[in-house]
């Protein structure tokens, strides 16, 4: 009898799952890299943009707001990955494991 892990590894749905999950993770990684790189480029090339106040006399600067937006973006991207992983990816792997362990 073939061990369950061999059945899982040989299942074409498992290979497709791994491929889709990896594409999704790499895509999100590139998006995050682009956003963080843009933030750094603006900080370097903006020449004072990040230290400029949002409004005259305001203690809030564009840099503070940009930093908070980066943090919110990272939180949301993590949520997007978690929702897809816990939904689509987990349900598919559960069905593959159930069939393999019969």
C-alpha positions in Angstrom: 0.0 0.0 0.0 1.3 3.5 -0.9 1.9 5.8 2.0 -0.5 8.8 2.3 2.3 11.4 1.7 3.2 9.7 -1.6 -0.5 9.7 -2.6 -0.6 13.4 -1.8 2.6 14.3 -3.6 1.5 12.4 -6.7 -1.9 14.0 -6.8 -2.1 16.4 -9.8 -4.3 18.7 -7.7 -1.5 19.0 -5.1 1.0 20.1 -7.8 -1.6 22.6 -9.1 -2.2 23.9 -5.5 1.6 24.4 -4.9 1.9 26.2 -8.2 -1.0 28.5 -7.6 0.0 29.2 -4.0 3.6 30.0 -5.1 2.4 32.3 -7.9 0.1 34.1 -5.5 2.8 34.5 -2.9 5.4 35.7 -5.4 2.9 38.2 -6.9 2.0 39.7 -3.5 5.8 39.8 -2.7 6.5 41.8 -5.8 3.6 44.2 -5.0 4.9 44.7 -1.5 8.4 45.2 -2.9 7.2 47.8 -5.4 5.2 49.8 -2.7 8.1 49.8 -0.3 10.6 50.7 -3.0 8.4 53.6 -4.1 8.3 54.8 -0.5 12.1 54.7 -0.3 12.5 56.4 -3.7 10.1 59.2 -2.7 12.0 59.6 0.6 15.3 59.8 -1.3 14.3 61.9 -4.3 11.5 63.9 -2.7 13.9 66.4 -1.2 11.9 67.4 1.8 8.5 66.0 0.8 8.3 63.7 3.8 9.2 66.5 6.2 6.6 68.9 4.7 3.5 69.4 6.9 0.1 68.3 5.6 -1.2 71.8 6.2 0.3 75.0 7.3 1.1 74.8 11.0 0.2 71.1 11.2 2.4 68.8 13.3 1.6 66.0 10.8 4.0 65.5 7.9 3.6 63.7 4.7 6.3 61.2 5.9 4.3 60.3 9.0 1.2 59.7 6.9 3.1 57.8 4.3 4.6 55.6 7.0 1.2 54.8 8.4 -0.2 54.1 5.0 2.7 51.6 4.4 1.8 49.9 7.7 -1.9 49.7 6.8 -1.0 48.4 3.3 1.2 45.6 4.8 -1.6 44.7 7.2 -4.1 44.5 4.4 -1.8 42.4 2.1 -1.3 40.0 5.0 -5.0 39.7 5.3 -5.5 39.1 1.6 -3.0 36.2 1.7 -4.5 34.8 4.9 -8.0 34.9 3.6 -7.0 33.1 0.4 -4.8 30.6 2.2 -7.4 29.8 4.9 -10.2 29.5 2.3 -9.2 28.3 -1.1 -5.8 26.7 -0.4 -6.8 25.0 2.9 -10.0 23.5 1.6 -8.2 22.0 -1.4 -5.5 20.5 0.7 -8.1 19.0 3.1 -9.9 17.3 0.2 -6.6 15.9 -1.1 -5.6 14.6 2.3 -9.0 13.1 2.9 -8.8 11.2 -0.4 -5.2 10.1 0.3 -5.9 8.8 3.8 -9.3 7.4 2.7 
